[in-house]
């Protein structure tokens, strides 16, 4: 029987880390000059890139850490600090940069690192350890699909929310991500201390 609570708990942190609404204004600025058919191709490329990077990392990341002698709790602390820095940086930054569209736009920077970047990879590895492979993979793939749908509906969403609305959502998501980062550091330190005392 599927435990929906487990899937939800794995889904929410990854959803916050992806922050598709926060990336939306940047996506629009990148793709504004291009035709709809080219924009859809960019979205497809970004989703494929994001999915491949995330899936490979989920399967290989933990083995690589084991080989290097790094525990999940070490990574939890390091990842939490990184997430906190990324979240604070996003909260304090007024604008994300812009650049002219090109053929690799769907791969870099949209697929990696904007959809699947350090925040998503870190969060995915922690969710893998906390909730298992299937909930984590499902959550990552669903969030990438949601990001693709949001990008495909970019014009409609921007008309409803406005530029200010999408920025506000992005800032709230960054604040939640900062809180998740603090929680990850706290849990990691607690487990490291418990292991040390054994």
C-alpha positions in Angstrom: 0.0 0.0 0.0 1.3 3.5 -1.0 2.0 5.7 2.0 0.9 9.1 0.6 2.4 10.9 3.6 5.9 9.6 2.7 5.5 10.8 -0.9 4.2 14.2 0.3 7.1 14.6 2.7 9.6 13.8 -0.1 7.8 15.9 -2.6 7.5 19.2 -0.7 11.2 19.9 0.0 12.1 19.1 -3.6 9.3 21.3 -4.8 10.6 24.2 -2.7 14.2 23.5 -3.9 13.2 23.5 -7.6 11.4 26.8 -7.2 9.9 26.8 -10.7 7.9 29.9 -10.1 11.0 31.7 -9.0 12.8 30.6 -12.2 9.8 31.6 -14.3 10.7 35.3 -14.8 14.2 34.3 -15.9 12.8 31.7 -18.3 10.6 34.4 -19.8 13.5 36.8 -20.2 15.5 34.1 -21.9 12.8 32.9 -24.3 10.9 36.2 -25.0 12.5 36.7 -28.5 12.0 33.1 -29.7 9.0 31.5 -31.4 6.6 29.2 -29.5 7.9 26.0 -31.3 11.5 26.9 -30.2 10.3 27.7 -26.7 8.7 24.3 -26.4 11.9 22.6 -27.6 13.8 24.6 -25.0 11.4 23.4 -22.3 11.8 19.7 -23.5 15.6 20.0 -23.5 15.6 21.5 -20.0 13.3 18.7 -18.6 15.4 15.9 -20.1 18.6 17.5 -18.8 17.2 18.0 -15.3 15.8 14.5 -15.1 19.1 12.8 -16.3 21.3 14.9 -13.9 19.0 14.2 -10.9 18.5 10.5 -11.6 22.2 9.8 -12.1 23.1 11.7 -9.0 20.5 9.8 -6.9 21.9 6.5 -8.0 25.6 7.4 -8.0 25.9 10.0 -5.3 25.5 7.8 -2.2 28.0 5.2 -3.5 30.5 7.9 -4.3 30.2 9.2 -0.7 30.7 5.8 0.7 33.8 5.4 -1.3 35.1 8.7 0.0 34.2 7.9 3.6 31.5 10.6 3.8 28.4 9.8 5.8 24.9 11.0 4.9 24.9 13.1 8.1 28.1 14.8 7.0 26.4 15.6 3.7 23.3 16.7 5.5 25.2 19.3 7.5 27.3 20.4 4.4 24.2 20.4 2.2 22.1 22.3 4.8 24.8 25.0 5.0 24.9 25.2 1.2 21.1 25.4 0.9 21.0 28.1 3.6 23.6 30.2 1.6 21.6 29.7 -1.6 18.4 30.6 0.1 19.8 33.7 1.7 21.5 34.7 -1.5 18.2 34.5 -3.4 16.4 36.4 -0.6 18.9 39.3 -0.8 19.4 39.3 -4.5 17.0 41.6 -6.4 17.3 40.2 -9.9 18.6 37.1 -11.6 20.8 37.7 -14.6 19.7 37.6 -18.2 21.3 36.4 -21.4 20.5 36.0 -25.0 18.8 32.7 -26.0 20.9 30.1 -27.8 20.7 26.4 -28.8 22.0 25.1 -25.5 19.6 27.3 -23.3 17.5 24.3 -22.4 20.5 22.3 -21.2 22.4 25.2 -19.5 21.3 27.1 -17.6 17.7 26.0 -17.5 18.0 22.3 -17.1 21.2 22.6 -15.0 21.5 24.5 -12.6 18.2 26.4 -12.6 15.8 23.4 -12.5 18.1 20.9 -11.0 21.0 22.6 -9.2 22.8 22.2 -5.9 19.7 22.7 -3.8 17.7 20.0 -5.6 20.6 17.5 -5.7 21.3 18.0 -2.0 17.7 17.8 -1.1 17.2 14.7 -3.2 20.0 12.8 -1.5 18.6 13.7 1.9 15.1 12.6 0.8 16.6 9.3 -0.5 18.0 8.5 2.9 14.9 9.6 4.7 12.1 8.2 2.6 13.6 5.8 0.1 14.3 5.5 -3.6 10.8 5.3 -5.1 9.3 8.3 -3.2 12.4 10.4 -4.0 12.5 9.5 -7.7 8.8 10.1 -8.0 9.1 13.4 -6.3 12.0 14.6 -8.5 10.3 13.5 -11.8 6.9 15.1 -10.7 8.6 18.3 -9.9 10.5 18.4 -13.2 7.2 17.8 -15.0 5.5 20.6 -12.9 8.4 23.0 -13.8 7.9 22.1 -17.5 4.2 22.8 -17.3 4.8 26.1 -15.5 7.3 27.1 -18.2 4.8 26.1 -20.9 2.2 28.3 -19.3 4.6 31.2 -18.7 2.6 33.8 -20.6 -0.7 33.0 -18.9 0.9 32.8 -15.4 2.7 36.1 -15.7 -0.5 37.8 -16.8 -2.3 36.5 -13.7 0.4 37.0 -11.1 2.4 39.8 -12.6 6.1 40.1 -12.3 5.8 41.2 -8.6 3.7 38.2 -7.8 6.2 35.7 -9.1 9.0 37.5 -7.3 7.0 37.3 -4.0 6.4 33.6 -4.4 10.1 33.1 -5.1 11.1 35.0 -1.9 8.6 32.9 0.2 10.0 29.7 -1.3 13.5 30.8 -0.5 12.5 31.5 3.1 11.0 28.1 3.4 14.2 26.6 1.9 16.3 28.4 4.5 14.2 26.9 7.3 14.6 23.4 5.7 18.3 24.0 5.5 18.5 24.8 9.3 16.5 21.7 10.0 18.9 19.6 7.9 22.0 21.0 9.8 20.3 20.4 13.1 19.4 16.8 12.3 22.8 16.1 10.9 24.7 17.5 13.9 22.4 15.5 16.3 23.1 12.2 14.4 26.8 12.9 14.2 26.9 13.5 18.0 24.9 10.4 18.6 27.3 8.3 16.5 30.3 9.8 18.3 28.8 8.9 21.7 28.2 5.3 20.7 
